[in-house]
Amino acid sequence: MLGLEVPVAPLVSLAGIKADGVLLHWKSPERASVVKYVIRINGIDVGDVAPQESSVTIENLQPDHHYTIRVVTFNSSNFQAPSVPIRLRTLPADSDQYYS
């Protein structure tokens, strides 16, 4: 309407979970001029992912903790579109399943 391109939120899925981290995959918007993806954990931006990427392993999480994670699309106008939240709990420390 105003000639502004609004980004499309990625479709995110939880691909793996361990005691200290998670693996996320997402589908990129088809008509996107994505500049970057930002990983947001419990409302805090914790890192950027290159626009050609479609997955990320998040490490250094606490065992047996609840997290809400979003992948946020940013375009060249710095507009953003967050994914639906992924709510999860990491595995307990005694699971012996760790990324690092």
Buried (B, 14 or more C-beta within 10 A) or exposed (E): EEEEEEBBBBEBEEEEBBBBBBBBBBEBBEEBEBBBBBBBBEEEEEEBBEBEEBBBEBEEBEBEEEBEBBBBBBBEEEEBBBBEBBEBEBBEEEBEBEBE
